[in-house]
Amino acid sequence: MTSDLLILLLLVVVVLTGSALCSGVEAALLTVNPVRVHELAARPKPVAGARRLAQLRLRLGRTLSVLAITNNGFNIFGSLMLGGYASWVFTEKMDAGNGALALFSVSLTVLVILLGEILPKAIGSRLALPVSLASAPVLHWLGVFMRPLVLLLERLLPAITEESEISTDEEEIRLLAKLGSQKGQIEADEAAMISKVFQLNDLTARDLMTPRVAAPTLDGACNIEKLRVELLENEAQWWVVLGDAVDKVLGVANRDRLLSALVRNKGHLTPADLSEPAEFVPEMIRADRLLTGFHRDNSGVRVVVDEFGGFVGVIGPEAVLAVLAGWWRSTSGEAAP
């Protein structure tokens, strides 16, 4: 009789353990950060189990089907087997009557709910990444073993075959940055800068440029000695060198180079002699493309032109960076959000 009770207790432990493992792994798979999994799998030396986990998450419906079959095997089939064996032990071997069997059934139900479902799911959610990584190899081989049954289910339920792709959008990233700032995981200024990065796609060169009427310009034919006072009073780093014709841009000249020529007694030179070829951009070009262009060729300024090729303004990298730093203000006087 004692041996029968020990066998019954061992079967209860097996059912509870199997149910708990399936429930915990399922919760971990559903709550693990897919971006984090992708990053771990994409490393030159990926973390153990990361690539296998990424493959399992790609076909999450199939993976959850394997877990559901296994979990229900423990919960339903295991409970039925336990009930039958317990009935034989309590009624025939121990002659304890139906009361003991009813108490056993109620106790088993409570244990399955608490130890087989609620507690392991809470632990799986809290330790989602390590649990998912550790269980990935076992889940893979379970999937291989159950492949015929899973393929049959996919025929009957096509939704299982859908792939789970990693995707996001601007609004979600803004929200994540805001939540990270509120939780103290990133700095508030970092969250604000992340939000401003997306604003670059909504701004154009026309929004950020220094208009032609305020842009620093020099007559390309006048020698720099005559321009000495203007160069000393205006601290603009780059000047647009103009020709005699309307909208004729000869190039751009660096203030340091112009002043250096003056110091070396080369005042007879003209801004056109000391200028560099100008880079032209349309006024409707987006600010993010402008910033990429400045980084690529490490140049100073861009001359902004309209659809007819007319000179309408000048813009440098500091104008784009001012948006990220929060210094830029729109023409309405409101700061960038």
Backbone hydrogen bonds, N-H to C=O, Kabsch-Sander energy under -0.5 kcal/mol:
donor,donor_aa,acceptor,acceptor_aa,energy
5,L,1,M,-2.0
6,L,2,T,-2.2
7,I,3,S,-2.2
8,L,4,D,-2.3
9,L,5,L,-2.7
10,L,6,L,-2.5
11,L,7,I,-2.3
12,V,8,L,-2.1
13,V,9,L,-2.2
14,V,10,L,-2.2
15,V,11,L,-2.5
16,L,12,V,-2.6
17,T,13,V,-2.7
18,G,14,V,-2.6
19,S,15,V,-2.4
20,A,16,L,-2.6
21,L,17,T,-2.6
22,C,18,G,-2.1
23,S,19,S,-2.4
24,G,20,A,-2.8
25,V,21,L,-2.4
26,E,22,C,-2.2
27,A,23,S,-2.2
28,A,24,G,-2.2
29,L,25,V,-2.6
30,L,26,E,-1.8
31,T,27,A,-1.3
32,V,28,A,-1.9
37,V,33,N,-2.0
38,H,34,P,-2.4
39,E,35,V,-2.3
40,L,36,R,-2.3
41,A,37,V,-2.2
42,A,38,H,-1.7
43,R,40,L,-0.6
47,V,40,L,-0.8
50,A,47,V,-2.6
53,L,49,G,-2.3
54,A,50,A,-2.5
55,Q,51,R,-2.0
56,L,52,R,-2.1
57,R,53,L,-2.5
58,L,54,A,-1.5
59,R,55,Q,-1.2
60,L,57,R,-1.0
61,G,162,E,-0.6
63,T,59,R,-2.1
64,L,60,L,-2.8
65,S,61,G,-1.7
66,V,62,R,-1.9
67,L,63,T,-2.0
68,A,64,L,-2.8
69,I,65,S,-2.4
70,T,66,V,-2.2
71,N,67,L,-3.1
72,N,68,A,-2.5
73,G,69,I,-1.7
74,F,70,T,-1.7
75,N,71,N,-2.9
76,I,72,N,-2.8
77,F,72,N,-1.1
78,G,73,G,-1.7
79,S,74,F,-0.5
80,L,76,I,-2.4
81,M,77,F,-2.4
82,L,78,G,-2.6
83,G,79,S,-2.8
84,G,80,L,-2.4
85,Y,81,M,-2.5
86,A,82,L,-3.2
87,S,83,G,-2.3
88,W,84,G,-1.8
89,V,85,Y,-2.4
90,F,86,A,-3.0
91,T,87,S,-2.0
92,E,87,S,-0.6
92,E,88,W,-1.3
93,K,88,W,-1.7
94,M,89,V,-2.2
96,A,90,F,-3.8
97,G,90,F,-0.7
100,A,96,A,-0.5
101,L,97,G,-1.0
102,A,98,N,-2.6
103,L,99,G,-2.3
104,F,100,A,-2.3
105,S,101,L,-2.3
106,V,102,A,-2.4
107,S,103,L,-2.5
108,L,104,F,-2.6
109,T,105,S,-2.2
110,V,106,V,-2.3
111,L,107,S,-2.4
112,V,108,L,-2.5
113,I,109,T,-2.2
114,L,110,V,-2.7
115,L,111,L,-2.5
116,G,111,L,-1.0
116,G,112,V,-0.8
117,E,113,I,-0.5
118,I,113,I,-2.7
119,L,114,L,-2.5
121,K,117,E,-1.8
122,A,118,I,-2.0
123,I,119,L,-2.3
124,G,120,P,-2.9
125,S,121,K,-2.2
126,R,122,A,-1.8
127,L,123,I,-2.5
128,A,125,S,-0.8
131,V,127,L,-2.1
132,S,128,A,-2.2
133,L,129,L,-2.6
134,A,130,P,-2.3
135,S,131,V,-1.9
136,A,132,S,-1.2
139,L,135,S,-2.6
140,H,136,A,-2.2
141,W,137,P,-1.9
142,L,138,V,-2.2
143,G,139,L,-2.3
144,V,140,H,-2.0
145,F,141,W,-2.3
146,M,142,L,-2.2
147,R,144,V,-0.9
150,V,146,M,-2.7
151,L,147,R,-2.9
152,L,148,P,-1.7
153,L,149,L,-2.1
154,E,150,V,-2.3
155,R,151,L,-1.6
156,L,152,L,-1.7
157,L,153,L,-3.2
160,I,157,L,-1.9
161,T,158,P,-1.5
162,E,159,A,-1.1
164,S,58,L,-2.5
165,E,163,E,-1.0
167,S,165,E,-0.6
173,I,169,D,-2.1
174,R,170,E,-2.7
175,L,171,E,-2.3
176,L,172,E,-2.6
177,A,173,I,-2.5
178,K,174,R,-2.3
179,L,175,L,-2.7
180,G,176,L,-2.7
181,S,177,A,-2.0
182,Q,178,K,-2.3
183,K,179,L,-2.2
184,G,181,S,-0.8
185,Q,180,G,-2.3
186,I,180,G,-1.3
191,A,187,E,-2.0
192,A,188,A,-2.2
193,M,189,D,-2.0
194,I,190,E,-2.2
195,S,191,A,-1.8
196,K,192,A,-1.8
197,V,193,M,-1.9
198,F,194,I,-1.0
199,Q,195,S,-0.6
200,L,196,K,-0.9
200,L,197,V,-1.0
201,N,198,F,-0.8
202,D,199,Q,-1.6
203,L,199,Q,-0.7
203,L,200,L,-0.7
205,A,285,I,-1.8
206,R,283,E,-2.2
207,D,204,T,-0.6
208,L,204,T,-1.2
209,M,205,A,-2.4
210,T,314,V,-3.1
212,R,312,V,-2.1
214,A,211,P,-1.4
215,A,211,P,-1.3
217,T,215,A,-0.6
218,L,240,V,-2.5
220,G,218,L,-0.6
220,G,242,L,-3.0
222,C,219,D,-1.1
224,I,269,L,-2.9
225,E,267,G,-1.8
226,K,223,N,-0.9
227,L,223,N,-0.6
228,R,225,E,-1.1
231,L,227,L,-2.5
232,L,228,R,-2.2
233,E,229,V,-2.2
234,N,230,E,-2.0
235,E,233,E,-0.6
239,W,253,A,-2.5
240,V,216,P,-2.7
241,V,239,W,-0.6
241,V,251,G,-2.7
242,L,218,L,-2.9
242,L,240,V,-0.6
243,G,248,K,-3.0
248,K,245,A,-1.7
249,V,247,D,-0.9
250,L,241,V,-2.6
250,L,248,K,-0.6
251,G,241,V,-1.2
252,V,276,E,-2.5
253,A,239,W,-2.9
255,R,237,Q,-3.1
258,L,254,N,-2.0
259,L,255,R,-2.7
260,S,256,D,-2.2
261,A,257,R,-1.7
262,L,258,L,-1.7
263,V,259,L,-2.4
264,R,260,S,-1.7
265,N,262,L,-1.7
266,K,261,A,-2.8
269,L,266,K,-1.7
272,A,220,G,-1.2
273,D,270,T,-0.7
274,L,270,T,-1.3
275,S,272,A,-0.6
276,E,252,V,-3.3
280,F,278,A,-0.6
281,V,303,V,-2.3
283,E,305,V,-1.8
285,I,282,P,-1.7
287,A,200,L,-1.0
287,A,203,L,-2.4
288,D,200,L,-0.8
290,L,286,R,-1.8
291,L,287,A,-2.4
292,T,288,D,-1.8
293,G,289,R,-2.1
294,F,290,L,-2.4
295,H,291,L,-2.0
296,R,292,T,-2.0
297,D,293,G,-1.9
298,N,294,F,-1.4
302,R,315,I,-2.7
303,V,279,E,-3.1
304,V,302,R,-0.6
304,V,313,G,-2.5
305,V,281,V,-2.3
306,D,310,G,-1.9
309,G,306,D,-1.8
312,V,304,V,-2.8
313,G,304,V,-1.3
314,V,210,T,-1.9
315,I,302,R,-2.4
319,A,316,G,-1.2
320,V,316,G,-0.8
321,L,317,P,-2.6
322,A,318,E,-1.6
323,V,319,A,-0.6
323,V,320,V,-0.9
324,L,320,V,-1.1
325,A,321,L,-2.2
326,G,322,A,-0.8
326,G,323,V,-0.6
327,W,322,A,-2.2
328,W,322,A,-1.5
330,S,334,E,-2.5
333,G,330,S,-2.2
336,A,328,W,-1.6
